[in-house]
């Protein structure tokens, strides 16, 4: 019996080796035109160069990966994988229990970040970019995490907010504080316009329609040259001011600036810090609004719609109004973030609102845990912050996205912080209210 078992195991391992070798051979054939051959521009013209070592490396990686997958599927390492999953789950539950103190600690660190010894213009500017994606993630969380509506065109509302501020500011001379709510309202109206055609769609069909909507907005911005500037975009967008005090060098005979009003030496770093605290305030308002609305009837209706639309109808909840409200509110916060983006950059163009931006925002929501506010912050730090702080990782960003999504689906399908506090709590037995 033991000899027969050893023979079966050896035959099974031989089949695994054959399968891995076949996969590596296919990978080598595909890698020859993709990696093994390239054209070099020289004084003699275009020359053909070969990189056979890259082909063998790709084949070796595929061989080892395929063999590892077969071993996992056979169960040779099932115990270790199960133990790893249990450890990861325990870590996620423990981290979820620390969400309250962790949230306050992260907020305190964000407030004092510009004044820390190691902080400079570069650090604050990158932290501002991370906060933009945090705000976008919290806005998309309303649509995807709470209402359960898969939206692949969220960047369209981001673009509407940015172009709304740029056009209103450059055409009518309106200030940032006037354009900010207007940009949110315009983006919300586009959210309602998107919501009507997709009322009866679910799942993959909804994702395809929202993806098409995002591409329509981008193409319109690219081709409506007389209004949007086409591929050239809109430049010289007005920057926000601090209660009318502009962040520029003071000029004698002109209105007071921020530095002259407060008796400070002029520094362009003041504007960077102001923009950082502005997006921090906008992000925190988005967070507080989301936490509050989850406990209201509309928030509970979103979660009921996410769990089961048929049961939602049987409870007397109107799915039409519920979906439209989710799209409108999520789009409104994207419009706020877009107007801030335009004010920060001073320039907007269609290249800033491609599908990859929607993919990044959706990856932040899924990786952090749909419905988890702090999880979105952690995911934004991982997916946006790390490539910004380590520029060498920029070219591996999409590889990191794919790997992170695969791992999170295998080890933690509901996200890093999938545990959410219930919106309603039952009273304990005996009729006494819970403290």
Secondary structure as UniProt FT lines:
FT   HELIX           2..31
FT   HELIX           32..36
FT   STRAND          37..42
FT   TURN            43..44
FT   STRAND          45..50
FT   HELIX           52..74
FT   TURN            75..77
FT   HELIX           78..97
FT   HELIX           99..112
FT   HELIX           113..115
FT   TURN            117..118
FT   HELIX           121..141
FT   HELIX           142..146
FT   HELIX           155..172
FT   HELIX           176..197
FT   TURN            198..200
FT   HELIX           203..223
FT   HELIX           225..228
FT   HELIX           230..232
FT   STRAND          234..235
FT   TURN            243..244
FT   TURN            252..253
FT   HELIX           258..261
FT   TURN            262..263
FT   HELIX           269..294
FT   HELIX           297..307
FT   HELIX           309..314
FT   TURN            315..316
FT   HELIX           319..345
FT   STRAND          347..348
FT   HELIX           350..352
FT   HELIX           355..368
FT   TURN            370..371
FT   HELIX           373..380
FT   HELIX           381..385
FT   HELIX           386..389
FT   HELIX           391..396
FT   HELIX           397..411
FT   TURN            413..414
FT   TURN            416..417
FT   TURN            429..430
//
